[in-house]
Amino acid sequence: MKAVNAGQALATVLVDELVRNGLAHACIAPGSRSTPMAVAFAAHPGVRVHVLIDERSAAFCALGIAKASGIPSAVLCTSGTAAANFHPAVIEADRGRTSLLVLTADRPPELRGTGANQTIDQIKLYGDAVRWFAEVGVPEALPGSVAYWRSAACRAWAEAAGSPPGPVHLNLAFRDPLVPVADDAGFPYPLDGRPGEEPWTRTGPSPAGMAAEDARRLRATIGSSERCLVLAGEAPGGGVGARALAESGGWPLLADPPSGARAGGTAISAYEAILRHPGFVAAMRPDLVVRVGRMGSSKPLAGYLADDVRQVVVDPDGDWTDPERRAEWIIRADPSVLPSLVASTRTRPWTQRWLEAEGAARSAIDAVLDAEESPTEPRTARDLAAWCPDGATLVAASSMPIRDLESFMRPRSGLRVLANRGASGIDGFVSTTLGVALAGPGPTVALAGDLSMLHDQNGLLLARSGNVDAVFVVVNNDGGGIFSFLPQADFPGDFERLFGTPHGMSFEAIAGLYRCGYQRVERAAGLTAAVGEAWSAGGVHLVEVPTERTANVALHRRIWQAVGEALEAEGFGA
């Protein structure tokens, strides 16, 4: 390996070393100052390159790739505001514990602060949102340069994939020439790395085992509980441990869909509606809650876990996920050790009552939803999650789509649910989904709100490449549906203008603009056939589901009432 100038040498070495560590995908937003890196990525046979003209889309696409693959992906841009457009995805990667290599090209130091074109201060641009920042420095032809660059690439990889995983920022200042032509200095040194395509510095994961004293204490705590409740939230590798703990101990499992744990014989899927019933809440107080990962978005569940309920949080990174300040113990440990802390499995009256409530609530929910001939948001979430084949990935937008999945998705295995829940923004949803589709092994289906689709419709430009398959189910209630459930709805004066935000956009026209397939679902029973047909056709498709915001609020209230009546019939007081 050789280079004709120092800039080409740096770019070639960084890309090669990242690939040696495991990099498989790079998302590139075109620009001039990033030319050396873009050319190096395009020339390396070990990395797939995806070009997106919108930097925000590029960053969220890389985020989706990392979410789907579980390994770091890279995103590259030129200098100036291009780098600022990466910031939302960096924040999501930070809070969502997603590995991301953020590569920003920059002007050399002598041009900074001079009014030079397209130059801003990019040093530590993303603040504390990154695991590690490095100003790599202007490339120079020095004897130790190659070792330094390869070592920096290895550290960036290790920091991104470490505990907790997250984004890393390398700022790369290049002088002219930006293209691979010889300059006066040249680059006389070989670029080769370790023999056998080995990384320059090998690192590996360091899973946190549970300390012996912690294990002893937690085993005793669990063993003394008669009313233990297991909660599963989103955490790297946490879902398997949470489900196994619930099944081995015979305890109810309340699992947020992105946890991957909503399955098994003790899974309770209707808890969001069940915990709205005062009689159930009064009769079914837990004496211990063991939670893996972060909480979902259910307010009834948060209210149920009152101050007098003992709560233990187990998280592989020790993430401080305790917004209500109620956890008495946060344990940094691999959740897979949890089943070993249970002495024996036995039938528990506590769990049986939870399962009776689950059966009654699910029957009540299904009866209400199946009586509706027109499409509804809850039924769309329920039916889409049930339809997805084993091995599929369902990507849910923030706001109402992920909440509807939490409320109405039945227990099932074989389906991975992903969402940008780190900061819970709707931005970048389309691009994240297409990134998931690029890296995921199975079908990718998305449950989107109309605003999340409109907010990131630039992401659909990737569909025009013809190299990605995904089906977006777009629930269109012509605005911000979640606000109809919030206190803002009680002040109707400027509600529509400030919160409802009706847009009147045609998703058929949007699909045509980006060369996507399009169908509109007019009957609730026709949803899954439309999604199946779209997936079989290949490419990117929009399946529009028209709903109405006021009717959606009324439907949720009918569901809650029906569940309450069903629980009272099961002997839970009013």
C-alpha positions in Angstrom: 0.0 0.0 0.0 1.3 3.4 -1.0 0.1 7.0 -1.2 1.2 10.0 -3.3 0.5 12.6 -0.6 -0.1 12.7 3.2 -3.9 13.3 2.9 -4.3 10.2 0.8 -2.1 8.2 3.2 -4.2 9.2 6.2 -7.5 8.4 4.5 -6.3 5.1 3.2 -4.9 4.0 6.5 -7.9 5.0 8.6 -10.3 3.2 6.3 -8.2 0.1 6.1 -7.8 -0.1 9.8 -11.5 0.4 10.5 -12.3 -2.4 8.1 -9.8 -4.7 9.9 -11.7 -4.0 13.1 -15.0 -5.0 11.5 -16.4 -1.9 9.7 -18.7 -3.0 6.9 -20.8 0.1 6.0 -20.0 3.8 5.5 -22.6 6.5 4.8 -21.2 9.5 2.9 -22.7 12.9 2.5 -20.8 14.4 -0.5 -18.5 17.4 -0.1 -15.1 18.7 -1.1 -13.0 18.7 2.1 -13.9 15.1 2.8 -12.7 13.9 -0.7 -9.7 11.9 0.6 -11.9 9.8 2.9 -14.7 9.4 0.4 -12.3 8.1 -2.2 -10.6 5.8 0.2 -14.0 4.3 1.3 -15.0 3.8 -2.3 -11.7 2.1 -3.2 -11.8 -0.4 -0.3 -13.5 -3.7 -1.2 -14.4 -4.5 2.4 -16.9 -1.7 3.0 -20.3 -0.9 1.4 -20.7 2.7 0.6 -24.1 4.5 0.8 -24.2 8.1 -0.6 -26.9 10.4 0.8 -27.0 14.1 0.0 -28.6 15.2 3.3 -26.1 15.0 6.2 -28.9 14.4 8.7 -30.2 11.5 6.6 -26.7 10.1 6.3 -26.1 10.1 10.0 -29.4 8.5 10.8 -28.9 5.9 8.1 -25.6 5.0 9.7 -27.4 4.8 13.0 -29.9 2.4 11.6 -27.2 0.2 10.2 -25.5 0.1 13.6 -28.7 -0.7 15.3 -29.4 -3.6 13.0 -25.9 -5.0 12.8 -24.8 -4.5 16.4 -21.4 -3.2 15.2 -20.2 0.4 14.6 -20.9 2.0 11.2 -19.3 5.1 9.9 -20.7 8.4 8.6 -18.6 11.0 6.8 -19.2 14.7 5.9 -17.4 17.8 4.8 -16.6 20.8 7.0 -19.0 23.5 8.3 -22.7 23.1 8.9 -22.6 19.6 7.4 -21.0 18.4 10.6 -23.7 20.3 12.7 -26.4 18.3 10.8 -25.0 15.1 12.4 -25.8 16.3 15.9 -29.3 14.8 16.3 -28.1 11.3 15.3 -25.1 11.7 17.6 -27.4 12.5 20.5 -29.6 9.5 19.7 -26.6 7.2 19.4 -25.4 8.4 22.8 -28.7 8.0 24.7 -29.6 4.9 22.6 -26.3 3.2 23.2 -25.6 2.7 19.5 -22.1 2.5 18.1 -21.4 5.2 15.6 -18.1 6.4 14.0 -18.6 10.1 13.2 -16.0 11.4 10.7 -16.0 15.1 10.0 -13.6 16.6 7.5 -12.2 20.0 8.5 -10.2 23.0 7.3 -6.6 23.0 8.6 -5.8 25.1 11.7 -4.4 28.0 9.8 -7.8 28.6 8.1 -9.9 28.5 11.3 -11.1 31.8 12.7 -10.1 33.7 9.6 -13.5 33.9 7.8 -12.4 31.1 5.5 -15.3 29.6 3.5 -17.2 26.7 5.1 -15.2 26.8 8.3 -16.7 26.6 11.8 -15.2 25.4 15.2 -15.6 21.6 15.0 -13.4 20.8 18.0 -15.5 18.8 20.4 -18.6 19.9 18.4 -20.8 17.3 20.0 -19.7 17.9 23.6 -20.3 15.1 26.1 -22.5 13.2 23.7 -19.5 11.2 22.3 -17.6 8.5 24.0 -14.3 9.9 22.7 -13.2 12.8 20.6 -9.9 13.1 18.6 -8.5 15.9 16.6 -6.5 13.6 14.4 -4.3 16.5 13.1 -3.3 17.6 9.7 -1.7 14.6 7.9 2.1 14.8 7.6 4.8 12.6 6.1 6.5 11.5 9.3 8.1 8.1 10.2 5.5 7.4 12.9 2.4 8.7 11.1 1.0 5.3 10.0 1.3 3.7 13.4 -0.4 6.7 15.0 -3.3 6.7 12.5 -3.8 3.0 12.8 -3.7 3.2 16.6 -6.2 6.1 16.6 -8.6 4.1 14.4 -8.4 1.1 16.7 -9.1 3.3 19.8 -12.1 4.9 18.0 -13.5 1.4 17.3 -12.9 0.2 20.8 -14.5 3.3 22.4 -17.6 3.1 20.1 -18.1 -0.6 20.8 -17.3 -0.4 24.5 -19.4 -0.2 27.5 -21.7 1.6 27.1 -21.5 1.6 23.3 -22.0 5.0 21.6 -20.7 7.6 19.1 -17.1 8.5 18.6 -16.0 11.7 16.8 -12.8 11.9 14.7 -12.2 15.4 13.3 -10.0 15.1 10.2 -8.3 18.3 8.9 -7.0 18.1 5.3 -4.9 20.5 3.3 -4.8 20.6 -0.5 -4.4 18.5 -2.5 -7.6 16.7 -1.7 -7.4 14.4 -4.6 -4.7 11.6 -5.1 -2.1 13.6 -6.9 1.5 14.1 -5.8 2.5 17.2 -3.9 6.0 18.5 -3.1 6.4 16.3 0.1 4.8 13.1 -1.2 4.5 10.2 1.3 7.6 7.9 1.2 6.5 5.5 3.9 4.6 2.2 3.5 1.0 2.1 4.7 0.8 -1.5 5.6 -0.8 -2.7 8.8 -0.4 -5.9 10.8 0.1 -9.2 8.8 -3.0 -11.3 8.1 -5.3 -8.3 8.1 -5.2 -8.1 11.9 -6.0 -4.9 13.6 -3.1 -2.8 14.8 -4.3 -3.0 18.4 -6.9 -5.7 19.1 -9.6 -5.1 21.8 -12.6 -7.0 22.7 -15.8 -6.8 24.8 -15.6 -7.0 28.5 -18.9 -8.2 29.7 -19.6 -7.2 33.3 -20.0 -10.3 35.5 -22.0 -9.9 38.7 -19.8 -9.6 41.8 -20.2 -12.6 44.2 -21.5 -10.4 47.0 -24.1 -8.7 44.7 -25.2 -12.1 43.4 -25.6 -13.5 46.9 -27.6 -10.4 48.0 -29.8 -10.4 44.9 -30.5 -14.1 45.2 -31.7 -13.6 48.8 -33.8 -10.6 47.8 -35.5 -12.5 45.0 -35.9 -15.6 47.1 -37.7 -13.8 49.8 -40.2 -12.3 47.4 -43.7 -13.6 46.9 -44.9 -10.9 44.5 -41.9 -10.2 42.2 -42.5 -8.4 39.0 -39.9 -8.5 36.1 -39.7 -5.5 33.8 -37.8 -5.6 30.5 -36.7 -2.4 28.9 -34.3 -1.7 26.1 -30.7 -2.6 27.0 -27.9 -4.3 25.0 -28.5 -8.0 25.3 -30.9 -7.5 28.2 -34.1 -9.1 26.8 -32.9 -12.7 27.0 -31.9 -12.4 30.6 -35.2 -10.7 31.7 -37.3 -13.3 29.9 -35.3 -16.1 31.4 -35.6 -14.7 34.9 -39.3 -14.4 34.6 -39.8 -17.9 33.3 -37.4 -19.5 35.7 -38.9 -17.8 38.7 -42.5 -18.1 37.5 -43.1 -14.3 37.7 -45.1 -11.9 35.5 -43.0 -10.3 32.7 -43.9 -6.8 31.5 -41.7 -6.2 28.5 -41.4 -3.1 26.3 -41.4 -4.2 22.7 -37.8 -3.0 21.9 -36.6 -5.1 24.8 -37.0 -8.2 22.6 -38.5 -10.0 25.6 -42.3 -9.9 25.0 -42.7 -13.6 24.7 -43.0 -16.7 26.9 -45.6 -18.1 29.2 -45.6 -15.3 31.8 -45.6 -12.4 29.4 -48.1 -9.7 30.1 -48.8 -7.5 27.0 -51.8 -5.5 28.1 -50.3 -4.0 31.1 -50.7 -0.4 29.8 -54.5 -0.8 29.9 -54.6 -3.1 33.0 -52.7 -0.7 35.1 -55.3 2.0 34.4 -57.8 0.1 36.6 -57.7 1.3 40.2 -59.1 -2.0 41.6 -56.3 -4.0 40.0 -53.6 -1.6 41.1 -54.9 -1.7 44.7 -55.1 -5.5 44.8 -51.9 -6.3 42.9 -49.1 -4.4 44.6 -45.6 -6.1 44.0 -43.2 -6.5 46.8 -40.2 -6.4 44.5 -39.5 -5.2 40.9 -36.5 -6.4 39.0 -36.0 -4.3 36.0 -33.5 -4.8 33.1 -32.7 -1.7 31.1 -34.7 1.5 30.8 -38.4 2.0 31.3 -40.8 2.3 28.4 -43.2 5.2 27.9 -46.2 3.9 29.8 -47.4 6.4 32.4 -49.7 3.9 34.1 -46.7 1.6 34.7 -44.6 4.4 36.0 -47.4 5.4 38.4 -47.9 1.8 39.5 -44.3 1.6 40.7 -44.8 3.8 43.7 -42.3 4.9 46.3 -43.0 1.9 48.6 -42.1 -0.7 45.9 -38.6 -2.1 46.1 -36.9 -1.7 42.7 -33.6 -3.3 41.6 -32.2 -2.3 38.1 -29.8 -4.6 36.3 -28.1 -3.1 33.3 -25.0 -4.3 31.4 -23.5 -0.8 31.4 -24.8 0.3 34.8 -26.9 3.0 32.9 -28.5 5.3 35.4 -32.1 4.9 34.2 -34.1 6.0 37.2 -36.2 9.1 36.2 -38.5 8.6 39.2 -35.6 8.2 41.7 -37.1 5.0 43.0 -34.4 2.4 42.4 -32.8 1.2 45.6 -30.1 -0.7 43.8 -28.5 -0.4 40.3 -26.3 -3.3 39.4 -23.9 -3.2 36.5 -23.9 -6.8 35.3 -24.7 -9.0 32.3 -28.4 -9.7 32.6 -27.9 -13.3 31.3 -26.7 -14.2 34.9 -30.2 -13.5 36.4 -31.8 -17.0 35.9 -29.0 -18.6 37.9 -30.2 -16.6 40.9 -33.5 -18.4 41.1 -33.6 -21.6 43.3 -36.6 -23.2 41.8 -39.7 -22.7 39.6 -43.1 -23.0 41.0 -46.6 -22.0 40.3 -47.4 -18.7 42.0 -51.0 -17.4 42.7 -49.6 -13.9 42.1 -48.6 -14.7 38.6 -51.8 -16.7 37.9 -53.8 -13.6 38.7 -51.7 -11.5 36.4 -52.3 -14.0 33.6 -56.0 -14.1 34.3 -56.0 -10.3 33.9 -53.9 -10.5 30.8 -56.4 -13.0 29.2 -59.4 -10.9 30.1 -57.8 -7.6 28.9 -56.6 -9.1 25.6 -60.0 -10.5 24.9 -61.6 -7.1 25.6 -59.0 -5.2 23.5 -59.5 -7.6 20.6 -63.2 -7.4 20.7 -63.2 -3.6 20.6 -60.6 -3.5 17.8 -62.2 -6.2 15.6 -65.5 -4.4 15.8 -64.1 -1.5 13.9 -64.2 -1.8 10.1 -62.3 1.3 9.4 -58.6 1.4 10.0 -57.5 2.5 13.5 -54.1 3.2 15.0 -54.3 0.5 17.8 -55.4 -2.2 15.4 -52.7 -1.2 12.8 -50.0 -1.7 15.5 -51.5 -5.0 16.7 -52.0 -6.5 13.3 -48.7 -5.3 11.8 -46.7 -6.8 14.7 -48.6 -10.1 14.5 -48.2 -10.3 10.6 -44.4 -9.8 10.5 -42.7 -13.1 9.7 -40.1 -14.6 12.0 -36.7 -13.0 11.4 -38.3 -9.6 10.5 -37.4 -6.3 12.0 -40.2 -3.8 12.8 -39.0 -0.2 13.2 -41.3 2.0 15.2 -41.4 5.8 15.1 -41.5 7.8 18.3 -44.7 9.5 19.6 -47.8 7.4 19.0 -46.5 4.4 16.9 -44.1 3.1 19.6 -46.8 3.7 22.3 -49.4 1.8 20.3 -47.0 -1.1 20.0 -46.4 -1.1 23.8 -50.1 -1.0 24.4 -51.4 -3.5 21.7 -48.7 -5.8 20.5 -49.4 -9.4 21.5 -46.6 -11.6 23.0 -44.6 -13.3 20.2 -41.1 -14.4 19.5 -39.1 -14.1 16.3 -39.6 -10.4 15.7 -37.1 -7.7 16.5 -38.5 -4.3 17.3 -36.2 -1.2 17.0 -36.9 2.4 17.8 -35.0 5.6 18.4 -35.8 5.7 22.1 -32.6 7.2 23.3 -33.9 10.8 22.9 -37.3 9.8 21.5 -37.2 12.3 18.6 -39.2 11.7 15.4 -36.3 13.1 13.3 -34.3 10.8 11.1 -36.9 8.0 11.2 -37.0 7.2 7.5 -33.2 7.2 7.2 -32.9 5.0 10.3 -35.3 2.5 8.9 -33.5 2.3 5.6 -30.2 1.9 7.4 -31.8 -1.1 9.3 -32.9 -2.5 5.9 -29.4 -2.2 4.5 -27.9 -4.1 7.3 -30.6 -6.4 8.6 -30.8 -10.0 7.5 -34.6 -10.3 7.2 -37.6 -8.2 6.1 -37.8 -4.6 7.4 -41.2 -3.0 8.1 -41.8 0.4 9.7 -44.7 1.8 11.6 -44.6 5.5 11.0 -46.7 8.5 11.9 -47.4 11.0 9.2 -45.2 13.7 10.8 -42.2 11.3 11.2 -42.5 10.5 7.5 -42.7 14.1 6.5 -39.9 15.2 8.9 -37.4 12.9 7.2 -38.8 12.4 3.7 -35.4 13.3 2.3 -34.4 9.9 3.5 -36.5 8.4 0.8 -33.9 9.6 -1.8 -32.1 6.4 -0.9 -35.0 4.4 -2.3 -34.2 5.7 -5.8 -31.0 3.7 -5.8 -33.1 0.5 -6.0 -30.8 -1.3 -3.6 -33.0 -1.4 -0.5 -36.2 -3.1 0.4 -38.6 -1.7 3.1 -42.3 -1.2 3.7 -43.4 1.9 5.6 -46.9 1.7 7.1 -47.8 5.3 7.5 -50.6 6.1 10.0 -52.0 9.4 8.6 -54.1 11.4 11.0 -53.2 14.7 9.4 -51.1 16.0 12.3 -49.7 15.4 15.7 -52.0 12.8 17.1 -50.3 12.4 20.5 -51.2 15.9 21.5 -54.9 14.9 21.5 -54.1 12.8 24.6 -52.2 15.5 26.4 -53.4 18.5 28.5 -52.9 20.8 25.6 -56.1 19.4 24.1 -58.1 21.0 26.9 -57.2 24.4 25.5 -58.8 24.4 22.0 -58.1 28.0 21.1 -54.9 27.6 19.1 -54.6 23.8 19.5 -54.8 22.9 15.8 -52.3 25.6 14.7 -49.8 25.0 17.5 -50.1 21.3 18.2 -52.5 19.5 15.9 -50.5 20.9 12.9 -52.6 19.6 10.0 -50.5 19.3 6.9 -52.8 18.1 4.1 -50.0 16.4 2.3 -50.6 13.6 -0.2 -48.5 10.5 0.6 -49.3 9.1 -2.8 -47.6 12.2 -4.3 -44.6 11.8 -2.0 -44.3 8.1 -3.0 -44.3 9.1 -6.6 -41.7 11.8 -6.1 -39.3 9.3 -4.6 -40.2 6.4 -6.9 -41.7 4.3 -4.1 -44.6 2.0 -4.3 -47.9 3.2 -2.8 -51.1 1.7 -1.5 -53.9 3.1 0.6 -55.8 0.9 3.1 -59.5 1.7 3.4 -60.5 -1.3 5.5 -58.8 -2.5 8.7 -58.9 -6.1 7.5 -57.0 -5.2 4.4 -53.8 -4.0 6.1 -51.7 -7.2 6.2 -52.6 -8.1 2.6 -51.4 -4.7 1.5 -48.1 -5.0 3.4 -47.5 -8.5 2.2 -48.1 -7.4 -1.4 -45.7 -4.5 -1.0 -43.0 -6.6 0.5 -43.3 -9.2 -2.2 -42.8 -6.5 -4.9 -39.5 -5.5 -3.5 -38.1 -1.9 -3.2 -39.5 0.8 -0.9 -43.2 1.1 -0.4 -45.6 3.4 1.5 -48.8 1.8 2.8 -51.0 4.7 4.0 -53.5 4.0 6.8 -55.9 7.0 7.1 -57.2 7.7 10.7 -58.8 10.5 12.5 -57.4 12.1 15.7 -60.6 12.7 17.7 -61.9 9.2 16.9 -58.5 7.7 18.0 -58.8 9.3 21.4 -62.4 8.0 21.7 -61.3 4.5 20.7 -58.6 4.4 23.3 -61.1 5.4 26.0 -63.5 2.6 24.9 -60.7 0.1 25.1 -59.8 1.3 28.6 -63.4 1.0 29.7 -63.8 -2.5 28.2 -60.6 -3.7 29.9 -61.8 -2.2 33.2 -65.2 -4.1 32.9 -63.4 -7.3 32.0 -61.1 -7.0 35.1 -64.1 -6.4 37.4 -65.7 -9.6 36.0 -62.5 -11.4 37.0 -62.9 -10.3 40.6 -60.8 -7.2 40.7 -62.6 -4.4 42.5 -63.8 -1.2 40.8 
